[in-house]
Amino acid sequence: MECIFLVDARRNSVASCLCPLNKLDTFESSHHPGDKPIYFDLSGLAENEPLSADAFEIVSTEATTEQRGIGVLTVRLCHRLLPLELILKYRAWGDTGVFTRDMTFVNRGQKPLSLASTRSLSLTLPGGEYTLRYLYGGWGEERQLAERKVDAGSFTIHSAKGRSTNGFAPWLSLRNEDTQTEYLAELAWSGNWDMSVSREPGSWPGALRERGVDVIMAVHFDFGGAYQISPGTEFVAPRIAYTVSSGDMDDAANEMHRYQRQFVFPDTQVNHPLLVQFNSWYRYQGKITIEATKRLADQAAELGAEVFVQDAGWYNQVDWSKELGDYQADPKAFPHGLEELANYVLSKGMKFGLWVEIENAGIQSRLFHEHPHWCLSYNSKPLIFSDRCQLDFSNPDVRAWATATVDRLVQQYGLSWIKIDYNIDIGDRFDPHGDEGLGGVLYQHIVDYYRWLDEIRAKHPDLTIENCASGGLRFDTGILAHVHTNWLSDNVDPIASVALGYGCSIQFSPQVCNHWEVGDTDNGAVDVSKPEGWWSFLFRVPMNGQFGFSSRIFEWSPGLLQNARSNIALYKNVREIIAGADVYHLTPQPKLMRPTGWMALQYVNDDGKMSVVTAYRLQDDRGKQIFRLRGLEAERSYEVTRDGHRVGHVTGADLMKIGLTIRLDEPWRASIVELRGQ
């Protein structure tokens, strides 16, 4: 018996599901003549028995339609040799072009079952020449785009550090250069994972290109080993999302972005339009006083900030990192309590936010000394990294403490924003919780942390939750289904941030790519002797998503203050277009260090009537660049506004065929161009 699912290379929908008992024929939509099907298969290992398609017998199939046009195919299978039930759910997400696969394994026996491998994605692509693209980067260099030709052999990347995107992202793009077909997939998982792209060598000249390309993405269990399912319990593999396009990588990525916007990211009106934040960190980095913080609030409000976030250090007595978990305001910094600052911020017309690191406890905190058994452990000792240990959210007592802590902070300080950081690489080696769930300690922590985030959102619907992990080191669609925005990177160097914003907008819809203007240095200093064009460059680099600033703002000159006001107003004018738009990368990604050339991104709203182009001249001798735009309506006339000044009208056809000309008189300059259809 063979389980084969055929998928249209342009758009996915459950248009035809012919599923008689014990035979699953197709999961397909209409095909172009000559289209080759993509073969989805089952693979993995349980109790040394294969989890291949022919190892299962189909028990039942059902095709249904959920709300918002989501087509669902549910397939129930039983293993022929093991008391193992497998429930597959394939969903086609409206007209986004994306479908997903969910896999649930159920132990129907009387003894534990060991799952050595459960592959969320296991597919074989048709033959042809392929280019693989993937995203790499550790701290400060998140989401750098790399590519390589798919030759004979296996290319494998993974995460075993405990954070999903510290090194690589669980995302890939494969392009069949022969058919000009783009395949794109991402694993919705915030822990450890494995990914491989492989191709068997041929046995005759030219046979390699006729061989299919095998792609696997899967959760990585503790110790790189197996997961044990207890009798009567289930294991749910992380969701895989997948799309296919006859266009280029941007076309495929935009299909994924539409799926993210419409079906993954939690709906919230609290952060709509995207709030302009001021954050205290890069001015004081944990060393704060109420008087200085009030001065920051005064200036931030005057410049146009809409939320003021007090970052780490507001609670500490000596060391903010070692005292994580004791979230009581520092009586020296805030002698009248943090309420004084919260009320002051609110009186300035801004929302108030706080930083916490809710999953971790500092080794000098009361929390750690009273509850060391709440931490993940190895060899019967709490795992300690960087002066902190990780709390285990599979423990109900931990979740109850975390809920009570957030409830108190929200009520006591009137929070509208909470920034939840995560500064630990916990690895993949843990003491098991007895025999149940053996091999899945980190897996269960993450699943329960997701549930906890959902409970917090339900209890506090007016609270915006920002995710952070030493920058963007746990930034994936798994956690983005439970939070509202994500800190892009701790690297706030304006030149490097050009490449960082580019990479983020490949994997994610821009509304969750949160970054700030900080200055020329990491302590928030801006060189007031530099020309105004450089100041505008500083502000316009982080406009490719959610914008904020964190700088020594009460030391700025009058000219710099006016430049800041103008640029913040400019962002507010374009943010709604950027937040919900398709993204086209009009140039290659610049290098992180010493970038040359130009970088430009184009944002186009759903109906093609509005667009924004963000353009940056880097280290380049050419003062003029022409960008051929995409996604516009050819016959429509667009009013062109450059950097807040109207400059004329032009048709969509001319913008796409002839192009948009942008002139910048010096390197390290930026321009924001608005196109509004008439």
C-alpha positions, -999 to 999 in steps of 0.1 A, spaced: 0 0 0 14 34 -10 3 67 5 8 94 -21 -4 130 -19 -4 151 -51 -2 188 -48 -6 216 -74 27 235 -80 8 268 -80 -19 267 -54 -30 241 -28 -65 232 -20 -86 202 -10 -105 201 -43 -106 163 -47 -101 136 -20 -108 101 -32 -102 81 0 -118 46 0 -109 24 30 -74 11 29 -66 31 -2 -57 68 -3 -56 79 -39 -51 116 -41 -48 149 -22 -48 172 -51 -61 202 -70 -61 207 -108 -27 202 -125 -11 218 -155 -4 194 -183 30 179 -177 31 187 -140 49 161 -120 34 152 -86 52 158 -53 54 126 -33 47 128 4 57 97 24 59 85 59 92 77 74 108 72 108 113 44 132 95 30 162 106 -1 182 131 -8 154 101 -11 130 98 14 101 72 41 100 70 39 62 37 41 43 35 4 36 39 -3 73 5 12 80 -31 3 71 -56 30 65 -85 28 89 -105 58 78 -103 91 58 -124 122 60 -124 154 40 -140 184 56 -139 222 54 -133 243 85 -141 280 90 -124 306 68 -121 282 39 -96 258 54 -97 224 37 -89 194 59 -80 158 51 -79 135 81 -64 101 77 -63 75 105 -38 46 101 -28 16 122 7 1 122 6 -35 109 30 -48 136 28 -23 165 -1 -11 186 5 23 172 -22 46 157 -12 75 135 -36 104 128 -26 127 99 -43 160 93 -35 178 61 -49 214 59 -50 237 29 -52 272 43 -77 291 22 -62 308 -8 -28 314 7 -12 286 -13 1 269 19 -8 236 34 3 219 66 7 184 80 0 175 117 10 140 129 -3 125 161 10 91 173 -11 72 198 1 42 218 -28 17 218 -8 -10 236 -1 -20 272 36 -12 271 56 19 263 65 25 227 98 40 216 97 65 187 133 69 174 123 93 146 91 111 137 95 132 106 71 161 103 82 165 67 93 136 45 90 142 8 106 135 -25 107 162 -51 109 154 -88 142 152 -107 160 182 -120 188 206 -111 181 221 -76 193 251 -57 189 249 -19 186 281 2 187 282 39 191 307 68 220 306 92 235 328 119 241 329 157 240 358 180 242 391 162 240 376 127 206 361 126 191 349 92 218 352 67 208 337 34 230 309 20 226 288 -11 242 257 -26 236 233 -55 220 200 -45 245 174 -56 249 137 -47 249 130 -9 233 146 21 233 181 35 223 181 71 217 210 96 202 209 130 197 226 163 207 209 195 214 239 217 179 242 230 169 274 210 155 268 176 173 295 156 207 297 173 228 286 143 202 278 117 165 284 112 141 255 106 133 268 71 144 260 36 138 268 0 144 245 -29 143 256 -65 140 232 -94 160 251 -120 147 229 -148 110 236 -142 114 270 -124 94 257 -95 100 270 -59 94 248 -29 94 263 6 89 247 40 93 256 77 89 237 109 68 253 136 90 244 165 110 264 192 133 237 204 158 213 189 153 199 153 169 181 124 168 188 87 184 171 57 183 174 19 197 144 2 201 128 -32 213 94 -41 240 92 -68 230 78 -102 243 46 -118 248 60 -153 259 94 -167 233 121 -162 212 99 -139 217 123 -109 194 150 -122 167 124 -128 169 113 -92 144 129 -68 155 151 -39 146 138 -4 137 164 22 133 157 59 125 180 88 118 166 123 120 173 160 152 164 177 146 144 209 168 146 241 203 131 237 195 128 199 177 96 208 141 84 211 109 95 226 89 70 247 51 70 245 34 56 275 3 33 270 -28 53 262 -9 85 256 0 104 224 28 123 208 21 153 186 49 161 161 56 198 154 36 211 124 52 215 90 40 242 67 48 239 30 41 258 -2 50 256 -39 52 284 -65 58 287 -102 74 320 -94 106 328 -74 115 326 -38 97 359 -29 65 345 -45 67 314 -23 77 333 8 48 357 3 24 327 2 39 317 36 36 352 49 -1 354 40 -6 321 59 13 335 89 -8 367 89 -41 351 84 -38 319 104 -7 318 126 -1 352 143 -26 359 171 -51 386 163 -47 417 184 -59 453 182 -36 464 210 -6 465 187 -25 478 156 -12 499 141 23 487 151 33 507 181 64 528 181 83 517 212 109 534 233 130 509 253 153 519 282 180 492 277 206 508 254 208 540 274 213 524 308 217 487 304 203 478 338 217 508 357 187 530 362 171 557 385 136 570 386 148 606 378 167 596 347 140 573 335 114 600 338 136 622 316 137 595 290 99 592 292 95 630 287 116 630 256 103 597 242 67 609 244 76 642 227 93 624 199 63 602 192 68 570 211 35 551 219 48 526 244 76 529 270 92 496 279 114 494 310 140 467 302 160 445 325 174 457 358 143 473 372 141 446 399 177 439 408 196 446 440 231 438 427 231 418 395 200 417 372 210 385 355 217 365 387 185 377 404 161 367 377 127 356 391 126 381 421 104 406 403 101 433 429 111 468 421 146 479 432 140 501 462 171 522 455 162 529 418 125 533 426 121 544 463 84 549 458 79 517 439 77 511 401 42 525 402 57 560 402 73 554 368 43 535 354 19 563 363 43 589 349 45 571 316 8 568 314 4 605 322 25 612 291 0 594 269 22 563 264 15 526 273 38 511 298 58 478 294 82 457 314 109 431 306 110 397 323 128 364 317 100 342 329 114 308 320 147 313 339 158 318 375 190 335 385 213 316 409 212 344 435 174 347 434 151 337 462 132 318 436 161 295 429 171 290 465 135 281 475 127 259 444 159 245 428 138 214 419 117 236 395 147 237 371 156 213 344 183 190 356 210 166 345 227 141 368 203 152 395 217 187 395 200 219 382 214 228 348 231 262 352 243 283 323 252 320 324 242 324 360 207 311 355 188 279 353 157 271 332 124 265 349 105 235 337 71 246 324 58 210 324 57 214 362 22 228 372 38 247 401 61 265 378 32 276 355 12 287 385 41 308 398 46 323 363 9 331 359 7 347 393 38 368 386 25 382 353 -10 387 368 6 408 396 28 428 373 -1 436 349 -24 447 377 1 465 398 17 485 370 -10 487 344 11 469 318 1 470 282 33 454 269 55 426 283 89 417 268 97 381 276 134 373 271 152 339 271 190 340 275 201 304 278 213 276 256 200 246 275 212 219 251 195 185 247 206 165 278 182 163 307 172 140 335 139 123 325 107 128 344 105 92 354 95 68 326 68 89 311 78 109 281 113 96 282 134 116 257 110 145 255 118 167 285 125 198 264 97 189 240 72 189 269 86 221 284 80 239 251 45 225 245 35 236 280 52 270 276 31 275 244 -1 267 264 10 290 292 14 319 267 -21 312 254 -35 313 289 -18 347 295 -32 361 263 -67 349 272 -65 364 307 -49 397 295 -63 404 260 -50 440 261 -14 429 267 11 429 238 36 400 243 71 405 227 92 374 223 130 377 226 159 352 230 192 370 232 179 387 201 164 364 175 178 330 187 143 315 193 123 331 165 101 306 146 65 301 137 60 278 166 63 305 192 49 332 169 15 314 171 14 325 208 30 360 209 25 393 190 60 405 179 96 394 181 129 412 188 150 407 156 185 408 170 207 422 197 230 435 170 218 471 167 247 484 146 229 503 119 250 490 90 247 454 101 210 459 107 203 464 70 212 427 64 193 416 95 161 432 84 164 417 50 168 382 64 139 385 88 115 395 60 124 364 40 111 340 67 85 362 83 58 387 75 74 420 85 49 429 112 67 406 137 102 418 128 109 442 156 140 464 157 152 497 169 172 528 162 200 529 189 228 551 175 264 549 164 273 528 195 257 502 217 253 526 246 229 547 226 251 576 215 245 593 183 273 614 168 256 648 165 285 661 144 275 638 115 252 651 87 214 648 88 214 622 60 233 598 83 208 604 111 179 595 87 198 564 77 199 553 114 161 558 118 151 542 84 170 510 87 146 495 114 115 507 96 112 473 78 88 459 104 79 471 139 99 502 148 114 514 181 142 534 195 165 531 225 190 559 227 205 588 247 177 609 236 180 638 261 215 644 249 204 650 213 209 683 196 178 703 184 186 693 148 187 656 157 155 658 177 137 674 147 151 647 124 139 620 149 104 636 150 102 637 112 113 601 107 90 587 134 61 605 117 73 591 84 72 555 98 37 561 112 26 570 78 38 538 61 36 512 89 1 499 81 12 492 45 44 475 56 27 454 83 3 436 61 22 435 28 38 411 5 76 417 4 98 417 -26 136 417 -22 147 440 -50 184 434 -44 205 405 -30 210 404 8 240 427 16 269 414 37 265 418 74 300 434 77 312 460 53 282 458 29 285 473 -6 260 482 -33 224 490 -25 197 472 -6 160 477 -14 127 461 -2 93 466 -17 61 462 3 28 458 -16 -6 455 0 -32 427 -9 -49 445 -38 -18 462 -52 -31 497 -47 -5 507 -21 32 501 -19 63 512 0 99 510 -11 127 512 14 160 518 -3 195 521 12 227 532 -5 256 513 12 293 516 4 287 524 -33 300 550 -58 267 550 -77 244 578 -66 215 565 -86 198 531 -88 167 519 -108 145 493 -92 119 475 -113 89 471 -90 66 441 -86 30 434 -77 14 467 -88 -16 472 -111 -3 480 -145 -31 504 -155 -33 522 -122 -18 556 -116 2 559 -84 10 591 -65 47 590 -55 58 604 -22 95 603 -13 106 609 23 73 626 30 73 649 -1 50 643 -31 69 642 -63 44 632 -90 24 604 -105 34 573 -125 17 542 -138 21 508 -124 32 496 -158 61 521 -159 72 513 -124 73 476 -132 88 478 -167 110 510 -166 115 511 -129 116 535 -100 147 557 -99 162 566 -65 190 590 -61 210 593 -28 239 618 -28 262 599 -4 268 564 9 249 554 40 218 572 30 182 559 29 149 568 12 113 558 19 91 559 -11 53 557 -9 31 547 -38 -6 552 -34 -30 542 -62 -54 568 -75 
